[in-house]
């Protein structure tokens, strides 16, 4: 009886960072990571949305959530 070796795994673990393999994991954002090209008002909104997503552990937000963030910044129709 011959023993078969286990098949090689094709799974690549990308959730952790190994200095010898690839690049460090970065958090994916709904919008651009750099807010340098934005106006001060747009930058304030982008940072508020990013903070909301971090606090609520959300990768993407709904329009209702975005409206809540915008209103929290003082927007009134």
Secondary structure, 3 states (H helix, E strand, C coil): CCCCCCCCCCCCCCCCCECCECCCCCCCCCCCCCCCCCCHHHHHHHHHHHHHHHHCCCCCCCHHHHHHHHHHCCCCC
